[in-house]
Amino acid sequence: MKDHMRRLLSRDAAIRAARSCKGYAAGVVVYRVTGSPEADFWMDPVLIARSGTVPREIA
């Protein structure tokens, strides 16, 4: 699933979801993004985990 993004409510849930992609994704990147959806204001993403083959510009 190229460029597939999922929104999860916790770091642990994101890590579990990334591990579940192991069988069909060449690589997975997990970021934390915080902000205010109402104001459309977002902080810079923070890399939590990376696994497999991921292009350098993504992770």
C-alpha distance matrix in Angstrom:
0.0 3.8 6.4 5.6 9.2 11.4 15.1 17.2 20.9 21.7 20.9 21.2 18.7 16.1 16.9 16.8 13.3 12.2 14.1 12.7 9.2 11.5 11.4 7.9 6.6 9.1 9.9 10.1 12.5 14.6 17.0 19.9 20.9 24.2 26.1 27.6 25.6 28.9 29.9 26.5 27.4 24.9 25.7 23.9 20.8 21.8 19.7 19.8 17.8 15.7 14.7 13.8 13.2 12.7 14.3 17.7 17.7 14.9 16.6
3.8 0.0 3.8 5.5 9.0 12.2 15.7 18.1 21.8 22.5 21.5 22.3 20.2 17.1 18.0 18.6 15.2 13.5 16.0 15.2 11.6 13.5 14.0 10.6 8.2 9.3 9.5 9.9 11.6 14.2 16.0 19.2 19.8 23.3 25.0 26.7 24.8 28.1 28.7 25.1 25.8 23.3 24.0 21.9 19.1 20.4 18.4 19.2 17.4 15.0 14.5 13.5 12.0 10.7 11.5 14.9 14.5 12.0 14.4
6.4 3.8 0.0 3.8 6.3 9.9 13.1 15.9 19.4 20.3 19.5 20.9 18.8 15.6 17.0 18.1 14.7 13.2 16.3 16.0 12.8 15.1 16.3 13.3 10.5 11.7 10.6 9.8 10.3 12.2 13.4 16.2 16.5 19.8 21.3 23.0 21.2 24.6 25.0 21.3 22.0 19.5 20.4 18.4 15.8 17.5 16.0 17.2 16.1 14.3 14.8 14.6 13.3 11.0 11.5 14.2 13.0 10.1 12.7
5.6 5.5 3.8 0.0 3.8 6.8 10.3 13.0 16.7 17.8 17.5 18.5 16.0 13.2 15.0 15.5 11.9 11.2 14.4 13.5 10.7 13.7 14.9 12.2 10.1 12.3 11.2 9.6 10.4 11.4 12.9 15.4 15.8 18.9 20.6 22.0 20.0 23.4 24.4 21.0 21.9 19.5 20.5 19.1 16.2 17.7 16.3 16.8 15.8 14.5 14.9 15.2 14.8 13.0 14.3 16.9 16.0 12.7 14.6
9.2 9.0 6.3 3.8 0.0 3.8 6.8 9.7 13.3 14.6 14.5 16.0 13.6 10.7 13.2 14.2 10.8 10.6 14.2 13.7 11.8 15.0 16.8 14.7 12.5 14.6 12.7 10.1 9.6 9.5 10.2 12.1 12.3 15.3 17.0 18.5 16.6 20.2 21.2 18.0 18.7 16.2 17.4 16.3 13.4 15.0 14.2 14.6 14.3 14.0 15.2 16.3 16.4 14.2 15.5 17.5 16.2 12.6 14.1
11.4 12.2 9.9 6.8 3.8 0.0 3.8 6.3 10.0 11.7 12.3 13.5 10.6 8.4 11.5 12.0 8.7 9.7 13.2 12.5 11.6 15.1 17.0 15.5 13.9 16.5 14.5 11.4 10.9 9.6 10.4 11.4 11.9 14.4 16.3 17.6 15.8 19.3 20.9 18.1 18.8 16.4 17.6 17.1 14.1 15.3 14.7 14.3 14.4 14.8 16.1 17.8 18.6 16.7 18.5 20.2 19.2 15.5 16.3
15.1 15.7 13.1 10.3 6.8 3.8 0.0 3.8 6.9 9.2 10.6 12.4 9.7 8.1 11.8 12.6 10.1 11.7 15.0 14.7 14.6 17.9 20.1 19.0 17.3 19.7 17.4 13.9 12.6 10.3 10.0 9.7 9.7 11.5 13.3 14.5 12.9 16.4 18.2 15.8 16.4 14.2 15.5 15.7 13.0 14.3 14.5 13.9 15.0 16.3 18.0 20.3 21.3 19.2 20.9 22.1 20.8 17.1 17.5
17.2 18.1 15.9 13.0 9.7 6.3 3.8 0.0 3.8 5.8 7.8 9.1 6.3 5.9 9.7 10.2 8.7 10.8 13.7 13.6 14.4 17.5 19.9 19.5 18.2 20.6 18.1 14.5 13.3 10.3 10.4 9.6 10.6 12.0 14.3 15.7 14.8 18.1 20.1 18.2 18.4 16.0 16.7 17.1 14.2 14.5 14.6 13.1 14.2 16.1 17.8 20.5 22.1 20.4 22.6 23.6 22.7 19.0 18.7
20.9 21.8 19.4 16.7 13.3 10.0 6.9 3.8 0.0 3.8 7.2 8.7 6.9 7.7 11.1 11.8 11.3 13.6 16.0 16.3 17.6 20.4 23.0 22.9 21.6 23.9 21.2 17.5 15.9 12.5 11.9 9.9 10.8 11.1 13.3 14.6 14.3 17.3 19.4 18.2 18.1 15.9 16.5 17.4 14.9 15.0 15.6 13.8 15.7 18.2 20.2 23.2 25.1 23.3 25.4 26.0 25.1 21.5 20.9
21.7 22.5 20.3 17.8 14.6 11.7 9.2 5.8 3.8 0.0 3.8 5.4 5.2 6.3 8.8 10.0 10.7 12.4 14.4 15.5 17.1 19.3 22.3 22.7 21.2 23.2 20.2 16.5 14.8 11.1 10.9 8.9 11.0 11.6 14.6 16.5 16.9 20.0 21.7 20.4 19.7 17.0 16.7 17.3 14.5 13.6 13.8 11.4 13.3 16.3 18.3 21.6 23.8 22.3 24.6 25.0 24.5 21.0 19.7
20.9 21.5 19.5 17.5 14.5 12.3 10.6 7.8 7.2 3.8 0.0 3.8 5.5 5.1 6.2 8.7 9.9 10.6 12.4 14.3 15.7 17.4 20.7 21.3 19.6 21.0 17.8 14.2 12.3 8.7 8.8 7.6 10.7 12.1 15.6 18.2 18.9 22.2 23.4 21.8 20.6 17.5 16.5 16.2 13.1 11.4 10.9 8.0 9.8 13.1 15.2 18.8 21.1 19.7 22.2 22.2 22.2 18.8 17.0
21.2 22.3 20.9 18.5 16.0 13.5 12.4 9.1 8.7 5.4 3.8 0.0 3.8 5.4 5.1 6.2 8.6 9.9 10.6 12.4 14.6 16.0 19.1 20.3 19.1 20.8 18.1 14.7 13.7 10.6 11.8 11.2 14.4 15.8 19.2 21.6 22.0 25.3 26.7 25.1 24.2 21.1 20.3 19.9 16.7 14.8 13.7 10.3 11.0 13.9 15.3 18.7 21.5 20.7 23.6 24.0 24.5 21.0 19.1
18.7 20.2 18.8 16.0 13.6 10.6 9.7 6.3 6.9 5.2 5.5 3.8 0.0 3.8 5.5 5.1 6.1 8.6 9.9 10.6 12.7 14.9 17.6 18.4 17.5 19.8 17.3 14.0 13.4 10.5 11.9 11.6 14.2 15.8 18.9 20.8 20.5 23.8 25.6 23.9 23.5 20.7 20.5 20.3 17.0 15.9 14.9 12.0 12.4 14.7 15.7 18.7 21.3 20.4 23.3 24.3 24.4 20.7 19.4
16.1 17.1 15.6 13.2 10.7 8.4 8.1 5.9 7.7 6.3 5.1 5.4 3.8 0.0 3.8 5.5 5.1 6.1 8.6 9.9 10.9 13.2 16.2 16.6 15.0 16.9 14.2 10.6 9.7 6.7 8.5 9.1 11.9 14.2 17.4 19.7 19.4 23.0 24.4 22.2 21.7 18.6 18.2 17.5 14.0 13.0 11.7 9.2 9.3 11.4 12.8 15.8 18.0 16.8 19.6 20.5 20.6 16.9 15.7
16.9 18.0 17.0 15.0 13.2 11.5 11.8 9.7 11.1 8.8 6.2 5.1 5.5 3.8 0.0 3.8 5.5 5.1 6.2 8.7 10.1 11.3 14.7 15.7 14.3 15.8 13.0 9.8 9.4 7.2 9.8 11.0 14.4 16.9 20.3 22.9 22.9 26.5 27.7 25.5 24.7 21.3 20.5 19.3 15.6 13.8 11.7 8.5 7.6 9.6 10.5 13.7 16.5 15.9 19.1 19.9 20.7 17.2 15.4
16.8 18.6 18.1 15.5 14.2 12.0 12.6 10.2 11.8 10.0 8.7 6.2 5.1 5.5 3.8 0.0 3.8 5.4 5.1 6.3 9.0 10.4 13.1 14.6 14.1 16.2 14.2 11.4 12.1 10.3 13.2 14.2 17.3 19.6 22.8 25.0 24.6 28.1 29.7 27.5 27.1 24.0 23.5 22.6 18.9 17.5 15.4 12.4 11.1 12.5 12.4 15.0 18.0 18.0 21.4 22.7 23.5 20.0 18.5
13.3 15.2 14.7 11.9 10.8 8.7 10.1 8.7 11.3 10.7 9.9 8.6 6.1 5.1 5.5 3.8 0.0 3.8 5.4 5.1 6.7 9.3 11.8 12.3 11.6 14.3 12.5 9.6 10.6 9.3 12.2 13.7 16.2 18.8 21.7 23.7 22.8 26.3 28.0 25.5 25.5 22.6 22.6 21.6 17.9 17.2 15.2 12.9 11.6 12.3 12.2 14.3 16.8 16.4 19.6 21.3 21.8 18.1 17.3
12.2 13.5 13.2 11.2 10.6 9.7 11.7 10.8 13.6 12.4 10.6 9.9 8.6 6.1 5.1 5.4 3.8 0.0 3.8 5.4 5.3 7.1 10.4 10.8 9.3 11.2 9.0 6.1 7.5 7.2 10.7 13.1 15.9 19.0 22.1 24.5 23.8 27.5 28.7 26.0 25.7 22.4 22.0 20.4 16.6 15.6 13.0 10.9 8.8 8.7 8.4 10.6 13.1 12.9 16.2 17.9 18.8 15.2 14.2
14.1 16.0 16.3 14.4 14.2 13.2 15.0 13.7 16.0 14.4 12.4 10.6 9.9 8.6 6.2 5.1 5.4 3.8 0.0 3.8 5.4 5.5 8.7 10.5 9.9 11.7 10.1 8.4 10.4 10.4 14.0 16.2 19.3 22.3 25.5 27.9 27.4 31.0 32.3 29.7 29.3 26.0 25.4 23.8 19.9 18.5 15.6 13.1 10.5 10.3 8.8 10.6 13.8 14.6 18.2 19.9 21.4 18.1 16.7
12.7 15.2 16.0 13.5 13.7 12.5 14.7 13.6 16.3 15.5 14.3 12.4 10.6 9.9 8.7 6.3 5.1 5.4 3.8 0.0 3.8 5.5 7.2 8.8 9.3 12.1 11.4 10.0 12.5 12.5 16.0 18.1 20.8 23.6 26.6 28.6 27.6 31.1 32.7 30.1 30.2 27.1 27.0 25.6 21.9 21.0 18.3 16.0 13.7 13.3 11.7 12.8 15.5 16.3 19.9 22.1 23.2 19.8 19.0
9.2 11.6 12.8 10.7 11.8 11.6 14.6 14.4 17.6 17.1 15.7 14.6 12.7 10.9 10.1 9.0 6.7 5.3 5.4 3.8 0.0 3.8 5.6 5.8 5.6 8.6 8.3 7.4 10.6 11.6 15.2 17.9 20.3 23.5 26.3 28.4 27.1 30.7 32.1 29.1 29.3 26.2 26.2 24.5 20.8 20.2 17.5 15.9 13.3 11.9 10.1 10.4 12.5 13.3 16.7 19.2 20.3 17.1 16.8
11.5 13.5 15.1 13.7 15.0 15.1 17.9 17.5 20.4 19.3 17.4 16.0 14.9 13.2 11.3 10.4 9.3 7.1 5.5 5.5 3.8 0.0 3.8 5.7 5.7 7.5 7.7 8.1 11.5 13.1 16.9 19.8 22.5 25.9 28.9 31.2 30.3 34.0 35.1 32.1 32.0 28.7 28.3 26.2 22.5 21.5 18.3 16.6 13.3 11.5 8.7 8.4 11.1 12.8 16.5 18.9 20.7 17.8 17.0
11.4 14.0 16.3 14.9 16.8 17.0 20.1 19.9 23.0 22.3 20.7 19.1 17.6 16.2 14.7 13.1 11.8 10.4 8.7 7.2 5.6 3.8 0.0 3.8 6.2 8.3 10.0 11.1 14.8 16.5 20.2 23.1 25.7 29.0 31.8 33.9 32.6 36.2 37.5 34.5 34.7 31.6 31.4 29.4 25.7 25.0 21.9 20.3 17.1 15.1 12.1 11.0 13.0 15.1 18.5 21.3 23.1 20.4 20.1
7.9 10.6 13.3 12.2 14.7 15.5 19.0 19.5 22.9 22.7 21.3 20.3 18.4 16.6 15.7 14.6 12.3 10.8 10.5 8.8 5.8 5.7 3.8 0.0 3.8 6.7 9.0 10.3 14.0 16.1 19.6 22.6 24.7 28.1 30.7 32.6 31.1 34.6 35.8 32.6 33.0 30.1 30.3 28.2 24.7 24.5 21.5 20.5 17.6 15.3 12.7 11.1 12.1 13.7 16.7 19.9 21.3 18.6 19.0
6.6 8.2 10.5 10.1 12.5 13.9 17.3 18.2 21.6 21.2 19.6 19.1 17.5 15.0 14.3 14.1 11.6 9.3 9.9 9.3 5.6 5.7 6.2 3.8 0.0 3.8 5.4 7.0 10.7 13.3 16.6 19.9 21.9 25.5 28.1 30.3 28.9 32.5 33.4 30.1 30.3 27.2 27.2 24.9 21.4 21.3 18.3 17.7 14.7 12.1 9.8 8.3 8.9 10.0 13.0 16.2 17.5 14.8 15.2
9.1 9.3 11.7 12.3 14.6 16.5 19.7 20.6 23.9 23.2 21.0 20.8 19.8 16.9 15.8 16.2 14.3 11.2 11.7 12.1 8.6 7.5 8.3 6.7 3.8 0.0 3.8 7.2 10.6 13.9 17.1 20.7 22.9 26.6 29.2 31.7 30.6 34.3 34.8 31.4 31.2 28.0 27.6 24.9 21.6 21.2 17.9 17.7 14.4 11.1 8.5 5.8 5.5 7.5 10.5 13.7 15.6 13.5 13.7
9.9 9.5 10.6 11.2 12.7 14.5 17.4 18.1 21.2 20.2 17.8 18.1 17.3 14.2 13.0 14.2 12.5 9.0 10.1 11.4 8.3 7.7 10.0 9.0 5.4 3.8 0.0 3.8 7.0 10.4 13.5 17.2 19.5 23.2 26.0 28.7 27.9 31.7 32.0 28.7 28.2 24.9 24.2 21.5 18.0 17.4 14.1 14.0 10.8 7.5 5.5 4.1 4.5 5.2 8.8 11.4 13.2 10.7 10.4
10.1 9.9 9.8 9.6 10.1 11.4 13.9 14.5 17.5 16.5 14.2 14.7 14.0 10.6 9.8 11.4 9.6 6.1 8.4 10.0 7.4 8.1 11.1 10.3 7.0 7.2 3.8 0.0 3.8 6.7 10.1 13.6 16.0 19.7 22.6 25.3 24.6 28.4 28.9 25.7 25.1 21.8 21.1 18.7 15.1 14.4 11.3 10.9 8.1 5.7 5.3 6.4 7.7 6.8 10.1 12.1 13.2 10.0 9.3
12.5 11.6 10.3 10.4 9.6 10.9 12.6 13.3 15.9 14.8 12.3 13.7 13.4 9.7 9.4 12.1 10.6 7.5 10.4 12.5 10.6 11.5 14.8 14.0 10.7 10.6 7.0 3.8 0.0 3.8 6.6 10.3 12.7 16.4 19.4 22.3 22.0 25.8 26.0 22.9 22.0 18.5 17.5 15.0 11.4 10.7 7.6 7.8 5.9 4.4 6.6 8.8 9.6 7.5 10.0 10.9 11.5 7.9 6.8
14.6 14.2 12.2 11.4 9.5 9.6 10.3 10.3 12.5 11.1 8.7 10.6 10.5 6.7 7.2 10.3 9.3 7.2 10.4 12.5 11.6 13.1 16.5 16.1 13.3 13.9 10.4 6.7 3.8 0.0 3.8 7.0 9.9 13.4 16.6 19.6 19.6 23.4 23.8 21.0 19.9 16.4 15.4 13.4 9.6 8.6 6.2 5.4 5.1 6.2 8.9 11.9 13.3 11.3 13.6 14.0 14.0 10.5 9.0
17.0 16.0 13.4 12.9 10.2 10.4 10.0 10.4 11.9 10.9 8.8 11.8 11.9 8.5 9.8 13.2 12.2 10.7 14.0 16.0 15.2 16.9 20.2 19.6 16.6 17.1 13.5 10.1 6.6 3.8 0.0 3.8 6.4 10.0 13.2 16.4 16.7 20.5 20.6 17.9 16.5 12.8 11.6 9.7 5.9 5.3 4.5 5.3 7.1 8.9 12.2 15.1 16.0 13.4 14.8 14.6 13.8 10.5 9.2
19.9 19.2 16.2 15.4 12.1 11.4 9.7 9.6 9.9 8.9 7.6 11.2 11.6 9.1 11.0 14.2 13.7 13.1 16.2 18.1 17.9 19.8 23.1 22.6 19.9 20.7 17.2 13.6 10.3 7.0 3.8 0.0 3.8 6.7 10.2 13.5 14.4 18.0 18.2 16.0 14.3 10.8 9.5 8.8 5.6 5.1 6.5 6.7 9.7 12.3 15.6 18.7 19.8 17.1 18.4 17.9 16.9 13.8 12.6
20.9 19.8 16.5 15.8 12.3 11.9 9.7 10.6 10.8 11.0 10.7 14.4 14.2 11.9 14.4 17.3 16.2 15.9 19.3 20.8 20.3 22.5 25.7 24.7 21.9 22.9 19.5 16.0 12.7 9.9 6.4 3.8 0.0 3.8 6.8 10.1 11.0 14.6 14.5 12.3 10.6 7.0 6.4 6.7 4.8 6.5 9.1 10.2 13.2 15.3 18.6 21.4 22.0 19.0 19.7 19.2 17.4 14.5 14.1
24.2 23.3 19.8 18.9 15.3 14.4 11.5 12.0 11.1 11.6 12.1 15.8 15.8 14.2 16.9 19.6 18.8 19.0 22.3 23.6 23.5 25.9 29.0 28.1 25.5 26.6 23.2 19.7 16.4 13.4 10.0 6.7 3.8 0.0 3.7 7.2 9.2 12.3 12.2 10.8 8.8 5.9 5.7 7.9 7.6 9.1 12.2 13.0 16.3 18.8 22.1 25.1 25.8 22.8 23.4 22.7 20.8 18.1 17.7
26.1 25.0 21.3 20.6 17.0 16.3 13.3 14.3 13.3 14.6 15.6 19.2 18.9 17.4 20.3 22.8 21.7 22.1 25.5 26.6 26.3 28.9 31.8 30.7 28.1 29.2 26.0 22.6 19.4 16.6 13.2 10.2 6.8 3.7 0.0 3.8 6.4 9.1 8.5 7.7 5.5 4.1 5.7 9.0 10.0 12.2 15.5 16.6 19.8 22.1 25.4 28.2 28.6 25.4 25.6 25.0 22.6 20.2 20.3
27.6 26.7 23.0 22.0 18.5 17.6 14.5 15.7 14.6 16.5 18.2 21.6 20.8 19.7 22.9 25.0 23.7 24.5 27.9 28.6 28.4 31.2 33.9 32.6 30.3 31.7 28.7 25.3 22.3 19.6 16.4 13.5 10.1 7.2 3.8 0.0 3.8 5.4 5.5 5.8 5.2 6.3 8.9 12.4 13.4 15.9 19.0 20.1 23.2 25.3 28.5 31.1 31.4 28.3 28.5 28.0 25.4 23.1 23.5
25.6 24.8 21.2 20.0 16.6 15.8 12.9 14.8 14.3 16.9 18.9 22.0 20.5 19.4 22.9 24.6 22.8 23.8 27.4 27.6 27.1 30.3 32.6 31.1 28.9 30.6 27.9 24.6 22.0 19.6 16.7 14.4 11.0 9.2 6.4 3.8 0.0 3.8 5.4 4.7 6.5 7.7 11.1 13.9 14.5 17.3 20.0 21.0 23.7 25.5 28.3 30.7 30.9 27.8 28.0 28.0 25.3 22.8 23.7
28.9 28.1 24.6 23.4 20.2 19.3 16.4 18.1 17.3 20.0 22.2 25.3 23.8 23.0 26.5 28.1 26.3 27.5 31.0 31.1 30.7 34.0 36.2 34.6 32.5 34.3 31.7 28.4 25.8 23.4 20.5 18.0 14.6 12.3 9.1 5.4 3.8 0.0 3.8 5.6 7.9 10.4 13.7 16.9 17.9 20.7 23.6 24.7 27.4 29.3 32.2 34.5 34.7 31.5 31.5 31.5 28.7 26.3 27.3
29.9 28.7 25.0 24.4 21.2 20.9 18.2 20.1 19.4 21.7 23.4 26.7 25.6 24.4 27.7 29.7 28.0 28.7 32.3 32.7 32.1 35.1 37.5 35.8 33.4 34.8 32.0 28.9 26.0 23.8 20.6 18.2 14.5 12.2 8.5 5.5 5.4 3.8 0.0 3.8 5.3 8.7 12.0 15.2 17.0 20.0 23.1 24.7 27.6 29.3 32.4 34.7 34.6 31.2 30.9 30.5 27.5 25.5 26.6
26.5 25.1 21.3 21.0 18.0 18.1 15.8 18.2 18.2 20.4 21.8 25.1 23.9 22.2 25.5 27.5 25.5 26.0 29.7 30.1 29.1 32.1 34.5 32.6 30.1 31.4 28.7 25.7 22.9 21.0 17.9 16.0 12.3 10.8 7.7 5.8 4.7 5.6 3.8 0.0 3.8 6.5 10.2 12.9 14.4 17.7 20.6 22.4 25.0 26.4 29.4 31.5 31.2 27.8 27.3 27.1 24.0 22.0 23.3
27.4 25.8 22.0 21.9 18.7 18.8 16.4 18.4 18.1 19.7 20.6 24.2 23.5 21.7 24.7 27.1 25.5 25.7 29.3 30.2 29.3 32.0 34.7 33.0 30.3 31.2 28.2 25.1 22.0 19.9 16.5 14.3 10.6 8.8 5.5 5.2 6.5 7.9 5.3 3.8 0.0 3.8 7.0 10.0 12.1 15.3 18.5 20.5 23.4 25.0 28.3 30.7 30.4 26.9 26.4 25.7 22.7 20.9 21.8
24.9 23.3 19.5 19.5 16.2 16.4 14.2 16.0 15.9 17.0 17.5 21.1 20.7 18.6 21.3 24.0 22.6 22.4 26.0 27.1 26.2 28.7 31.6 30.1 27.2 28.0 24.9 21.8 18.5 16.4 12.8 10.8 7.0 5.9 4.1 6.3 7.7 10.4 8.7 6.5 3.8 0.0 3.8 6.6 8.4 11.5 14.7 16.8 19.7 21.3 24.7 27.1 27.0 23.6 23.3 22.5 19.7 17.7 18.3
25.7 24.0 20.4 20.5 17.4 17.6 15.5 16.7 16.5 16.7 16.5 20.3 20.5 18.2 20.5 23.5 22.6 22.0 25.4 27.0 26.2 28.3 31.4 30.3 27.2 27.6 24.2 21.1 17.5 15.4 11.6 9.5 6.4 5.7 5.7 8.9 11.1 13.7 12.0 10.2 7.0 3.8 0.0 3.8 6.4 8.8 12.4 14.7 17.8 19.7 23.3 25.9 25.9 22.5 22.3 21.0 18.5 16.7 16.6
23.9 21.9 18.4 19.1 16.3 17.1 15.7 17.1 17.4 17.3 16.2 19.9 20.3 17.5 19.3 22.6 21.6 20.4 23.8 25.6 24.5 26.2 29.4 28.2 24.9 24.9 21.5 18.7 15.0 13.4 9.7 8.8 6.7 7.9 9.0 12.4 13.9 16.9 15.2 12.9 10.0 6.6 3.8 0.0 3.8 6.5 9.8 12.7 15.5 17.0 20.6 23.0 22.8 19.3 18.9 17.3 14.9 13.4 13.1
20.8 19.1 15.8 16.2 13.4 14.1 13.0 14.2 14.9 14.5 13.1 16.7 17.0 14.0 15.6 18.9 17.9 16.6 19.9 21.9 20.8 22.5 25.7 24.7 21.4 21.6 18.0 15.1 11.4 9.6 5.9 5.6 4.8 7.6 10.0 13.4 14.5 17.9 17.0 14.4 12.1 8.4 6.4 3.8 0.0 3.8 6.5 9.3 11.9 13.4 17.0 19.6 19.7 16.4 16.5 15.3 13.4 11.2 10.6
21.8 20.4 17.5 17.7 15.0 15.3 14.3 14.5 15.0 13.6 11.4 14.8 15.9 13.0 13.8 17.5 17.2 15.6 18.5 21.0 20.2 21.5 25.0 24.5 21.3 21.2 17.4 14.4 10.7 8.6 5.3 5.1 6.5 9.1 12.2 15.9 17.3 20.7 20.0 17.7 15.3 11.5 8.8 6.5 3.8 0.0 3.8 6.3 9.4 11.6 15.3 18.3 18.9 16.0 16.6 15.2 14.1 11.9 10.1
19.7 18.4 16.0 16.3 14.2 14.7 14.5 14.6 15.6 13.8 10.9 13.7 14.9 11.7 11.7 15.4 15.2 13.0 15.6 18.3 17.5 18.3 21.9 21.5 18.3 17.9 14.1 11.3 7.6 6.2 4.5 6.5 9.1 12.2 15.5 19.0 20.0 23.6 23.1 20.6 18.5 14.7 12.4 9.8 6.5 3.8 0.0 3.8 5.9 7.8 11.6 14.6 15.4 12.8 14.0 12.7 12.5 10.0 7.4
19.8 19.2 17.2 16.8 14.6 14.3 13.9 13.1 13.8 11.4 8.0 10.3 12.0 9.2 8.5 12.4 12.9 10.9 13.1 16.0 15.9 16.6 20.3 20.5 17.7 17.7 14.0 10.9 7.8 5.4 5.3 6.7 10.2 13.0 16.6 20.1 21.0 24.7 24.7 22.4 20.5 16.8 14.7 12.7 9.3 6.3 3.8 0.0 3.8 7.2 10.6 14.1 15.9 14.0 16.0 15.2 15.6 12.8 10.0
17.8 17.4 16.1 15.8 14.3 14.4 15.0 14.2 15.7 13.3 9.8 11.0 12.4 9.3 7.6 11.1 11.6 8.8 10.5 13.7 13.3 13.3 17.1 17.6 14.7 14.4 10.8 8.1 5.9 5.1 7.1 9.7 13.2 16.3 19.8 23.2 23.7 27.4 27.6 25.0 23.4 19.7 17.8 15.5 11.9 9.4 5.9 3.8 0.0 3.8 6.9 10.5 12.6 11.3 13.9 13.6 14.8 11.9 9.0
15.7 15.0 14.3 14.5 14.0 14.8 16.3 16.1 18.2 16.3 13.1 13.9 14.7 11.4 9.6 12.5 12.3 8.7 10.3 13.3 11.9 11.5 15.1 15.3 12.1 11.1 7.5 5.7 4.4 6.2 8.9 12.3 15.3 18.8 22.1 25.3 25.5 29.3 29.3 26.4 25.0 21.3 19.7 17.0 13.4 11.6 7.8 7.2 3.8 0.0 3.8 7.0 8.8 7.7 10.7 10.9 12.6 9.9 7.2
14.7 14.5 14.8 14.9 15.2 16.1 18.0 17.8 20.2 18.3 15.2 15.3 15.7 12.8 10.5 12.4 12.2 8.4 8.8 11.7 10.1 8.7 12.1 12.7 9.8 8.5 5.5 5.3 6.6 8.9 12.2 15.6 18.6 22.1 25.4 28.5 28.3 32.2 32.4 29.4 28.3 24.7 23.3 20.6 17.0 15.3 11.6 10.6 6.9 3.8 0.0 3.8 6.8 7.4 11.1 12.1 14.4 12.0 9.8
13.8 13.5 14.6 15.2 16.3 17.8 20.3 20.5 23.2 21.6 18.8 18.7 18.7 15.8 13.7 15.0 14.3 10.6 10.6 12.8 10.4 8.4 11.0 11.1 8.3 5.8 4.1 6.4 8.8 11.9 15.1 18.7 21.4 25.1 28.2 31.1 30.7 34.5 34.7 31.5 30.7 27.1 25.9 23.0 19.6 18.3 14.6 14.1 10.5 7.0 3.8 0.0 3.8 6.2 9.9 11.6 14.4 12.5 11.1
13.2 12.0 13.3 14.8 16.4 18.6 21.3 22.1 25.1 23.8 21.1 21.5 21.3 18.0 16.5 18.0 16.8 13.1 13.8 15.5 12.5 11.1 13.0 12.1 8.9 5.5 4.5 7.7 9.6 13.3 16.0 19.8 22.0 25.8 28.6 31.4 30.9 34.7 34.6 31.2 30.4 27.0 25.9 22.8 19.7 18.9 15.4 15.9 12.6 8.8 6.8 3.8 0.0 3.8 6.8 9.1 11.9 10.7 10.1
12.7 10.7 11.0 13.0 14.2 16.7 19.2 20.4 23.3 22.3 19.7 20.7 20.4 16.8 15.9 18.0 16.4 12.9 14.6 16.3 13.3 12.8 15.1 13.7 10.0 7.5 5.2 6.8 7.5 11.3 13.4 17.1 19.0 22.8 25.4 28.3 27.8 31.5 31.2 27.8 26.9 23.6 22.5 19.3 16.4 16.0 12.8 14.0 11.3 7.7 7.4 6.2 3.8 0.0 3.8 6.3 8.5 6.9 6.8
14.3 11.5 11.5 14.3 15.5 18.5 20.9 22.6 25.4 24.6 22.2 23.6 23.3 19.6 19.1 21.4 19.6 16.2 18.2 19.9 16.7 16.5 18.5 16.7 13.0 10.5 8.8 10.1 10.0 13.6 14.8 18.4 19.7 23.4 25.6 28.5 28.0 31.5 30.9 27.3 26.4 23.3 22.3 18.9 16.5 16.6 14.0 16.0 13.9 10.7 11.1 9.9 6.8 3.8 0.0 3.8 5.5 5.6 6.8
17.7 14.9 14.2 16.9 17.5 20.2 22.1 23.6 26.0 25.0 22.2 24.0 24.3 20.5 19.9 22.7 21.3 17.9 19.9 22.1 19.2 18.9 21.3 19.9 16.2 13.7 11.4 12.1 10.9 14.0 14.6 17.9 19.2 22.7 25.0 28.0 28.0 31.5 30.5 27.1 25.7 22.5 21.0 17.3 15.3 15.2 12.7 15.2 13.6 10.9 12.1 11.6 9.1 6.3 3.8 0.0 3.8 5.4 5.4
17.7 14.5 13.0 16.0 16.2 19.2 20.8 22.7 25.1 24.5 22.2 24.5 24.4 20.6 20.7 23.5 21.8 18.8 21.4 23.2 20.3 20.7 23.1 21.3 17.5 15.6 13.2 13.2 11.5 14.0 13.8 16.9 17.4 20.8 22.6 25.4 25.3 28.7 27.5 24.0 22.7 19.7 18.5 14.9 13.4 14.1 12.5 15.6 14.8 12.6 14.4 14.4 11.9 8.5 5.5 3.8 0.0 3.8 5.8
14.9 12.0 10.1 12.7 12.6 15.5 17.1 19.0 21.5 21.0 18.8 21.0 20.7 16.9 17.2 20.0 18.1 15.2 18.1 19.8 17.1 17.8 20.4 18.6 14.8 13.5 10.7 10.0 7.9 10.5 10.5 13.8 14.5 18.1 20.2 23.1 22.8 26.3 25.5 22.0 20.9 17.7 16.7 13.4 11.2 11.9 10.0 12.8 11.9 9.9 12.0 12.5 10.7 6.9 5.6 5.4 3.8 0.0 3.8
16.6 14.4 12.7 14.6 14.1 16.3 17.5 18.7 20.9 19.7 17.0 19.1 19.4 15.7 15.4 18.5 17.3 14.2 16.7 19.0 16.8 17.0 20.1 19.0 15.2 13.7 10.4 9.3 6.8 9.0 9.2 12.6 14.1 17.7 20.3 23.5 23.7 27.3 26.6 23.3 21.8 18.3 16.6 13.1 10.6 10.1 7.4 10.0 9.0 7.2 9.8 11.1 10.1 6.8 6.8 5.4 5.8 3.8 0.0
